[in-house]
Amino acid sequence: MRKRSESASAADGGDAGIAGLEKELADWLRRQCANYGTLHPEQHHLLARIGITAETARAAQPPTPPAEPDPLDTAFAHARTYADRYGHIAAPAGTVLDGFRLGKWLAWQRRRAHQGRLSPARAKALAMIDPWWNPAWPLQWQRDYHRLRTAATGADGVPPTNLPRSLYRWIRVQQETWEHLHPGQQGLLTALGITPHTPVGERPALATRPYPVSPGLAHARTYAARHGHLTSDKHTRQDGFPLGTWLGQQRRNARAGTLSATTSAALASLDPWWNPPWPYTWHRTWQQYRTAINGSTPLPDALHHWIAQQRARWHTLHPHQQHLLTHSADSTDHSTRSGTP
């Protein structure tokens, strides 16, 4: 009778009464209260005989904690805020908006998209915020384009004017490499009134002072003769010369419009794709893929996975990337092993 009276006190006092029972019985009563809604009507009847009703079962349950905000909803809300403010979400990786690491989150979504692991629903939601949130070209190009779009006073077919000198240089680089640009890049520039033949700013005067030929060119020629390309690792040294570092600097100069025409032409003669308009990491992986399928060893699993990703996002690749993949093998007998699209 002592246990039954304590059970009745549980009905009157909620969890305070249950706490006074023996541990095994108290735990059992708490489980009945927690699962009251799933019990059989006869079980309800038996519990009512010891004072446990629907009301007392609810009283004995701990209060439901307030729902935490969905992190995904929070991320998309910040992405929309950034897009409303700047007109795009090509945010640098270090961007923090109202305490949220938006740049890092967006970088992670792009990485998952490149790996083929981003859900179609999430990719569509991001594309609704910014159609070019994950471009097929380097994200730095997209940021430079938005910098130009923001600074341009002209639009709708009218060439932009009154721009900083650095942007004029950038535009000239795009005009000079127009045929290598992705159709999407060409369309974005054309919408700002920029075409290959649009006069933009004053052309810099031709240099009249002779400059010595960089020693890097000689080492680049040696490397290209040995390997057939200039897609070297940044740590590559050629006969003691830091060729990888030097080539990286030439690519940066080319993007900034400060690389001399002589050096640019010399490097292009050694390797037409020494400075590709797509991410350099993609080009290095393609070189590894091409070497592997033209060799006698089986294709590594990592390259099998990489080529599967290229098939999955084929429509987003630059036409020249598609061409390089299609013609990677030296002969058609590699087609099965290589997985050429």
C-alpha positions as CSV (number, residue, x, y, z in Angstrom):
1,M,0.0,0.0,0.0
2,R,3.0,2.3,0.6
3,K,4.0,2.1,-3.1
4,R,0.4,2.6,-4.3
5,S,-0.1,5.7,-2.2
6,E,3.2,7.1,-3.5
7,S,2.0,6.4,-7.0
8,A,-1.1,8.3,-6.3
9,S,1.0,11.2,-5.0
10,A,2.8,11.0,-8.4
11,A,-0.6,11.6,-10.0
12,D,-1.2,14.6,-7.8
13,G,2.3,16.1,-7.8
14,G,3.7,15.1,-11.2
15,D,7.4,14.2,-11.3
16,A,7.9,15.3,-7.8
17,G,5.9,12.3,-6.6
18,I,7.6,9.9,-8.9
19,A,10.9,11.0,-7.6
20,G,10.0,9.7,-4.2
21,L,9.5,6.1,-5.4
22,E,12.0,3.3,-5.6
23,K,14.3,3.9,-8.7
24,E,13.1,1.0,-10.7
25,L,9.4,1.8,-10.2
26,A,10.0,5.5,-10.8
27,D,11.8,4.9,-14.1
28,W,8.9,2.6,-15.2
29,L,6.3,5.2,-14.4
30,R,8.3,7.9,-16.2
31,R,8.4,5.7,-19.3
32,Q,4.6,5.2,-19.2
33,C,4.1,9.0,-18.9
34,A,6.5,9.7,-21.7
35,N,4.8,7.1,-24.0
36,Y,1.3,7.7,-22.8
37,G,-0.1,8.6,-26.2
38,T,1.1,5.3,-27.7
39,L,-0.4,3.0,-25.0
40,H,-3.5,0.8,-25.4
41,P,-6.8,2.1,-24.0
42,E,-6.7,-0.8,-21.5
43,Q,-3.3,0.4,-20.3
44,H,-4.7,3.9,-19.9
45,H,-7.5,2.4,-17.7
46,L,-5.0,0.5,-15.5
47,L,-2.8,3.5,-15.1
48,A,-5.9,5.6,-14.1
49,R,-6.5,3.2,-11.3
50,I,-3.2,4.3,-9.7
51,G,-3.9,8.0,-10.4
52,I,-2.0,8.4,-13.8
53,T,-4.2,10.1,-16.3
54,A,-3.5,11.9,-19.5
55,E,-3.2,15.2,-17.6
56,T,-0.8,13.9,-15.0
57,A,1.3,12.1,-17.6
58,R,1.8,15.4,-19.4
59,A,2.7,17.1,-16.1
60,A,5.3,14.5,-15.4
61,Q,7.1,14.9,-18.8
62,P,9.9,17.5,-19.0
63,P,9.1,20.6,-20.9
64,T,9.8,20.5,-24.6
65,P,12.9,22.7,-25.3
66,P,12.4,25.5,-27.9
67,A,13.2,24.4,-31.4
68,E,16.7,25.4,-32.5
69,P,16.9,27.4,-35.8
70,D,17.8,25.2,-38.8
71,P,21.5,25.9,-39.7
72,L,20.6,25.5,-43.3
73,D,17.9,28.1,-43.1
74,T,20.3,30.4,-41.4
75,A,22.9,30.0,-44.1
76,F,20.5,30.6,-46.9
77,A,19.1,33.7,-45.1
78,H,22.6,35.2,-44.9
79,A,23.3,34.3,-48.5
80,R,20.2,36.2,-49.6
81,T,21.2,39.1,-47.4
82,Y,24.6,39.2,-49.0
83,A,23.1,39.0,-52.5
84,D,20.6,41.8,-51.8
85,R,23.5,43.9,-50.6
86,Y,26.1,43.1,-53.4
87,G,24.1,41.6,-56.2
88,H,25.9,38.2,-56.0
89,I,27.3,35.6,-53.6
90,A,30.9,35.3,-55.0
91,A,32.0,36.1,-51.5
92,P,35.6,35.6,-50.4
93,A,36.2,32.6,-48.2
94,G,36.9,34.9,-45.2
95,T,33.5,36.7,-45.4
96,V,31.6,36.9,-42.1
97,L,28.1,38.3,-42.2
98,D,26.4,39.1,-38.8
99,G,28.7,36.6,-37.1
100,F,28.0,33.9,-39.7
101,R,30.9,32.5,-41.7
102,L,29.2,32.9,-45.0
103,G,32.3,32.8,-47.2
104,K,33.5,29.5,-45.7
105,W,30.0,28.0,-46.0
106,L,29.7,29.0,-49.7
107,A,33.2,27.6,-50.4
108,W,32.1,24.3,-48.8
109,Q,28.9,24.2,-51.0
110,R,31.1,24.8,-54.1
111,R,33.5,22.0,-53.1
112,R,30.6,19.6,-52.6
113,A,29.2,20.6,-56.0
114,H,32.5,19.9,-57.7
115,Q,32.6,16.5,-56.0
116,G,29.1,15.7,-57.2
117,R,27.9,15.5,-53.5
118,L,25.6,18.6,-53.4
119,S,21.9,17.8,-53.5
120,P,20.0,19.1,-56.6
121,A,17.6,20.9,-54.3
122,R,20.3,22.9,-52.5
123,A,22.1,23.7,-55.8
124,K,18.9,25.0,-57.3
125,A,18.2,27.1,-54.2
126,L,21.7,28.7,-54.5
127,A,21.2,29.2,-58.2
128,M,18.0,31.1,-57.5
129,I,20.0,33.5,-55.3
130,D,22.8,33.9,-57.9
131,P,22.8,32.0,-61.2
132,W,26.6,32.2,-61.2
133,W,27.2,31.2,-57.6
134,N,29.4,28.2,-58.7
135,P,30.9,29.2,-62.1
136,A,32.8,26.8,-64.4
137,W,35.7,29.3,-64.3
138,P,37.9,30.5,-61.4
139,L,35.9,32.3,-58.7
140,Q,38.5,35.1,-58.7
141,W,37.4,35.9,-62.3
142,Q,33.8,36.2,-61.1
143,R,34.8,38.5,-58.3
144,D,36.8,40.7,-60.8
145,Y,33.8,40.8,-63.0
146,H,31.5,41.9,-60.2
147,R,34.1,44.6,-59.3
148,L,33.9,45.8,-62.9
149,R,30.1,45.6,-62.9
150,T,29.9,47.7,-59.7
151,A,32.4,50.3,-61.0
152,A,31.0,50.5,-64.5
153,T,28.9,53.6,-65.3
154,G,27.7,52.2,-68.6
155,A,25.5,49.2,-69.2
156,D,23.1,47.7,-71.7
157,G,25.6,47.7,-74.6
158,V,27.3,50.9,-73.6
159,P,31.0,50.4,-72.8
160,P,31.9,51.2,-69.2
161,T,33.9,54.5,-68.7
162,N,35.7,56.2,-65.9
163,L,37.2,53.0,-64.5
164,P,40.3,52.4,-62.4
165,R,43.3,51.7,-64.4
166,S,43.5,48.1,-63.0
167,L,40.1,47.4,-64.4
168,Y,41.0,48.7,-67.8
169,R,44.0,46.3,-67.8
170,W,41.7,43.4,-66.7
171,I,39.3,44.2,-69.5
172,R,42.1,44.2,-72.1
173,V,43.3,40.8,-70.8
174,Q,39.7,39.4,-71.4
175,Q,39.7,40.9,-74.9
176,E,43.0,39.4,-75.8
177,T,42.0,35.9,-74.5
178,W,38.4,36.1,-75.7
179,E,38.4,32.9,-77.7
180,H,39.5,31.0,-74.6
181,L,36.7,32.4,-72.4
182,H,33.7,30.3,-71.5
183,P,30.5,31.3,-73.4
184,G,29.1,32.3,-70.0
185,Q,32.0,34.6,-69.4
186,Q,31.6,36.1,-72.8
187,G,27.9,36.7,-72.2
188,L,28.5,38.5,-68.9
189,L,31.1,40.8,-70.5
190,T,28.9,41.5,-73.5
191,A,26.1,42.5,-71.2
192,L,28.4,45.2,-70.0
193,G,29.2,46.4,-73.5
194,I,32.6,44.6,-73.7
195,T,33.4,42.7,-76.8
196,P,36.8,41.7,-78.3
197,H,36.9,44.9,-80.3
198,T,35.4,47.4,-77.9
199,P,37.8,50.4,-77.4
200,V,38.3,50.5,-73.6
201,G,40.5,53.2,-72.0
202,E,43.8,54.3,-73.4
203,R,46.2,51.7,-74.6
204,P,49.6,51.8,-72.7
205,A,52.5,53.1,-74.7
206,L,54.8,50.5,-76.2
207,A,58.0,50.0,-74.1
208,T,61.0,51.5,-75.8
209,R,63.6,50.4,-73.2
210,P,65.0,46.9,-73.8
211,Y,64.7,44.5,-70.9
212,P,66.8,41.4,-70.5
213,V,65.1,38.0,-71.2
214,S,64.0,36.4,-67.9
215,P,66.0,33.3,-67.1
216,G,62.7,31.5,-66.4
217,L,62.0,31.2,-70.1
218,A,65.1,29.0,-70.7
219,H,64.1,26.7,-67.9
220,A,60.5,26.6,-69.1
221,R,61.8,25.5,-72.5
222,T,63.8,22.7,-70.9
223,Y,60.8,21.6,-68.8
224,A,58.4,21.7,-71.7
225,A,60.8,19.7,-73.9
226,R,61.0,17.0,-71.2
227,H,57.3,16.8,-70.2
228,G,55.4,18.3,-73.1
229,H,53.7,21.0,-71.0
230,L,54.2,23.7,-68.4
231,T,51.6,22.4,-65.9
232,S,54.2,22.1,-63.1
233,D,53.7,21.9,-59.4
234,K,54.4,25.1,-57.5
235,H,57.4,23.4,-55.8
236,T,59.0,22.3,-59.1
237,R,62.6,23.2,-59.6
238,Q,64.3,22.9,-63.0
239,D,68.1,22.6,-62.7
240,G,67.9,24.4,-59.4
241,F,65.7,27.2,-60.7
242,P,62.2,27.6,-58.9
243,L,60.3,27.1,-62.1
244,G,56.9,26.4,-60.4
245,T,57.1,29.6,-58.4
246,W,58.2,31.6,-61.5
247,L,55.3,30.2,-63.7
248,G,52.8,31.0,-60.9
249,Q,54.0,34.6,-60.9
250,Q,53.7,34.8,-64.7
251,R,50.1,33.6,-64.4
252,R,49.3,36.2,-61.8
253,N,50.9,38.9,-64.0
254,A,48.8,37.7,-66.9
255,R,45.6,37.9,-65.0
256,A,46.5,41.4,-63.8
257,G,47.4,42.5,-67.4
258,T,51.0,43.3,-66.5
259,L,52.7,40.4,-68.3
260,S,54.8,41.5,-71.3
261,A,53.5,40.4,-74.7
262,T,56.9,38.8,-75.5
263,T,56.9,36.6,-72.4
264,S,53.2,35.7,-72.9
265,A,53.8,34.7,-76.5
266,A,57.0,32.7,-75.6
267,L,55.1,30.7,-72.9
268,A,52.1,30.1,-75.2
269,S,54.5,28.7,-77.9
270,L,55.8,26.2,-75.4
271,D,52.3,25.2,-74.0
272,P,49.1,26.8,-75.4
273,W,47.4,26.0,-72.0
274,W,50.2,27.3,-69.8
275,N,47.6,29.8,-68.2
276,P,44.2,28.1,-68.6
277,P,41.0,30.1,-68.0
278,W,39.7,27.4,-65.7
279,P,41.1,26.4,-62.3
280,Y,44.7,25.4,-62.5
281,T,44.1,22.4,-60.2
282,W,41.7,21.1,-62.8
283,H,44.4,21.4,-65.5
284,R,47.0,19.6,-63.4
285,T,44.6,16.7,-62.7
286,W,43.8,16.5,-66.4
287,Q,47.6,16.2,-67.2
288,Q,47.8,13.4,-64.6
289,Y,44.8,11.7,-66.2
290,R,46.2,12.1,-69.7
291,T,49.6,10.6,-68.6
292,A,47.9,7.7,-66.9
293,I,45.6,6.7,-69.7
294,N,48.5,6.9,-72.2
295,G,50.7,4.7,-70.0
296,S,50.6,1.0,-69.3
297,T,49.5,1.2,-65.6
298,P,45.8,1.0,-64.5
299,L,44.0,4.2,-63.8
300,P,44.1,5.1,-60.1
301,D,40.8,5.2,-58.2
302,A,41.2,8.9,-57.6
303,L,41.3,9.6,-61.3
304,H,38.4,7.2,-61.9
305,H,36.4,9.3,-59.4
306,W,37.6,12.5,-61.0
307,I,36.6,11.6,-64.6
308,A,33.2,10.4,-63.3
309,Q,32.8,14.0,-61.8
310,Q,33.6,15.5,-65.2
311,R,31.0,13.4,-66.9
312,A,28.4,14.4,-64.3
313,R,29.1,18.1,-64.8
314,W,29.9,18.0,-68.5
315,H,27.5,20.8,-69.5
316,T,29.3,23.2,-67.1
317,L,32.8,22.6,-68.5
318,H,34.5,25.0,-70.9
319,P,34.3,23.8,-74.5
320,H,38.1,23.5,-74.5
321,Q,38.0,21.4,-71.3
322,Q,35.5,19.1,-73.1
323,H,37.9,19.0,-76.1
324,L,40.9,18.2,-73.9
325,L,39.0,15.4,-72.2
326,T,37.6,13.9,-75.4
327,H,41.1,13.8,-77.0
328,S,43.1,12.8,-74.0
329,A,44.0,9.4,-75.3
330,D,46.6,9.1,-78.0
331,S,44.6,6.3,-79.6
332,T,41.1,4.9,-79.5
333,D,42.2,1.6,-77.8
334,H,42.3,3.5,-74.5
335,S,38.7,4.6,-74.6
336,T,37.4,1.8,-72.4
337,R,40.1,2.0,-69.8
338,S,40.2,5.8,-69.6
339,G,36.5,6.4,-69.5
340,T,36.7,9.3,-72.0
341,P,33.3,11.0,-72.2
